[in-house]
Amino acid sequence: MEGQREGQLKSVRIQRALSGGYGFSLMGGKGTEFPPVICDILDSSPASRCDKVQQFGVA
């Protein structure tokens, strides 16, 4: 997200479905030179119903 400061902590609560996961994929993060970024959000998933989770947003 624009204006994101390096090292700033963000918290989002998503309730996982009984079967399956949260419905998003990350790339980057620890062990890479890139910050963690949400690269995909599955339609009709818990993540897709959360207005704070955006594709290509810095996680």
Backbone as JSON, one array per atom type, in Angstrom:
{
  "sequence": "MEGQREGQLKSVRIQRALSGGYGFSLMGGKGTEFPPVICDILDSSPASRCDKVQQFGVA",
  "N": [[0.83, -1.17, 0.0], [0.43, 2.25, -0.69], [2.46, 4.71, 0.89], [3.27, 3.14, 2.95], [5.36, 2.55, 5.62], [8.66, 1.32, 6.09], [9.08, -1.49, 8.13], [6.77, -1.08, 9.56], [4.15, -2.39, 11.46], [1.34, -4.36, 10.6], [-1.96, -5.47, 11.21], [-4.39, -7.88, 10.61], [-7.41, -9.55, 10.99], [-8.6, -12.61, 10.0], [-11.05, -15.02, 9.56], [-10.66, -18.35, 9.06], [-12.06, -20.63, 6.69], [-13.93, -23.68, 7.39], [-13.05, -25.81, 5.82], [-10.24, -25.71, 3.84], [-8.12, -22.84, 3.14], [-7.02, -19.51, 3.9], [-7.25, -18.08, 1.59], [-5.41, -16.49, 0.16], [-2.25, -15.69, -1.4], [1.21, -15.29, -0.73], [4.22, -13.56, -1.65], [7.76, -13.02, -1.48], [9.32, -11.6, 1.48], [10.8, -12.8, 4.58], [14.14, -13.82, 4.19], [14.35, -13.05, 1.6], [14.97, -10.32, -0.67], [12.82, -8.69, -0.81], [9.81, -7.11, 0.41], [7.08, -8.82, 2.12], [4.41, -9.53, -0.03], [1.03, -9.56, -1.03], [0.12, -11.66, -3.49], [-1.96, -12.93, -4.75], [-5.49, -13.34, -4.53], [-8.08, -15.44, -3.79], [-11.28, -15.75, -5.31], [-14.37, -15.5, -3.53], [-13.3, -16.26, -1.08], [-12.21, -16.26, 2.41], [-10.3, -14.14, 2.61], [-11.01, -12.55, 0.42], [-13.32, -11.41, 1.27], [-12.57, -9.6, 3.14], [-12.07, -6.26, 3.65], [-9.64, -5.07, 4.19], [-7.6, -6.47, 3.06], [-5.7, -6.52, 0.21], [-4.86, -7.25, -3.16], [-1.51, -7.26, -4.22], [-0.85, -5.59, -2.2], [1.31, -4.56, 0.41], [2.04, -6.91, 2.73]],
  "CA": [[0.0, 0.0, 0.0], [1.2, 3.47, -0.76], [2.67, 5.37, 2.15], [3.67, 2.15, 3.93], [6.72, 2.73, 6.12], [9.39, 0.08, 6.32], [9.04, -1.95, 9.5], [5.47, -0.81, 10.2], [3.39, -3.61, 11.7], [-0.08, -4.32, 10.25], [-2.67, -6.62, 11.75], [-5.7, -8.14, 10.02], [-7.97, -10.81, 11.49], [-9.42, -13.32, 9.0], [-11.46, -16.34, 10.05], [-10.5, -19.38, 8.03], [-13.19, -21.54, 6.46], [-13.73, -24.99, 7.99], [-12.2, -26.56, 4.9], [-9.48, -24.78, 2.99], [-7.25, -21.88, 3.79], [-7.47, -18.13, 4.01], [-7.58, -17.62, 0.24], [-4.46, -15.57, -0.44], [-0.88, -16.17, -1.55], [2.24, -14.28, -0.5], [5.57, -13.74, -2.2], [8.71, -12.15, -0.79], [9.39, -11.8, 2.92], [12.04, -13.2, 5.21], [15.02, -14.61, 3.34], [14.4, -12.44, 0.28], [15.24, -8.88, -0.61], [11.55, -8.0, -1.06], [8.85, -7.22, 1.5], [6.0, -9.75, 1.79], [3.36, -8.9, -0.84], [-0.08, -10.44, -1.39], [0.18, -11.75, -4.95], [-3.19, -13.51, -5.31], [-6.62, -13.52, -3.62], [-9.09, -16.28, -4.43], [-12.67, -15.3, -5.25], [-15.24, -16.14, -2.54], [-12.5, -16.76, 0.04], [-12.22, -15.36, 3.56], [-9.51, -12.95, 2.31], [-11.72, -11.69, -0.54], [-14.4, -10.72, 1.99], [-11.96, -8.66, 4.09], [-11.74, -5.04, 2.91], [-8.28, -4.63, 4.5], [-6.66, -7.3, 2.3], [-5.72, -6.14, -1.19], [-3.83, -7.85, -3.99], [-0.29, -6.46, -4.41], [-0.62, -4.79, -1.02], [2.38, -5.06, 1.25], [1.42, -7.63, 3.85]],
  "C": [[0.88, 1.24, 0.0], [1.31, 4.1, 0.62], [3.08, 4.41, 3.27], [5.12, 2.4, 4.34], [7.36, 1.39, 6.38], [9.35, -0.26, 7.81], [7.72, -1.7, 10.22], [4.69, -2.11, 10.3], [1.93, -3.4, 11.34], [-0.72, -5.58, 10.78], [-4.06, -6.7, 11.1], [-6.18, -9.49, 10.55], [-8.9, -11.39, 10.43], [-9.77, -14.67, 9.59], [-11.44, -17.32, 8.9], [-11.76, -20.22, 7.91], [-12.89, -22.89, 7.09], [-12.87, -25.89, 7.12], [-11.51, -25.56, 3.98], [-8.67, -23.81, 3.82], [-7.88, -20.51, 3.89], [-7.79, -17.51, 2.65], [-6.67, -16.55, -0.31], [-3.08, -16.21, -0.49], [0.07, -15.0, -1.36], [3.48, -14.6, -1.31], [6.47, -12.73, -1.52], [8.75, -12.5, 0.69], [10.75, -12.24, 3.4], [12.86, -14.11, 4.29], [15.08, -14.11, 1.92], [14.74, -10.97, 0.43], [13.98, -8.04, -0.82], [10.64, -8.11, 0.17], [7.77, -8.24, 1.13], [4.86, -8.99, 1.1], [2.29, -9.95, -1.13], [-0.14, -10.48, -2.91], [-1.1, -12.34, -5.56], [-4.23, -13.63, -4.2], [-7.68, -14.32, -4.36], [-10.49, -15.71, -4.25], [-13.43, -16.12, -4.21], [-14.47, -16.78, -1.38], [-12.63, -15.82, 1.23], [-11.43, -14.06, 3.29], [-10.24, -12.0, 1.36], [-12.86, -10.92, 0.13], [-13.88, -9.7, 3.01], [-11.51, -7.41, 3.34], [-10.33, -4.52, 3.2], [-7.22, -5.41, 3.74], [-6.81, -6.95, 0.82], [-4.58, -6.81, -1.94], [-2.74, -6.83, -4.27], [-0.1, -5.45, -3.29], [0.53, -5.39, -0.23], [1.75, -5.65, 2.49], [1.98, -7.18, 5.18]]
}
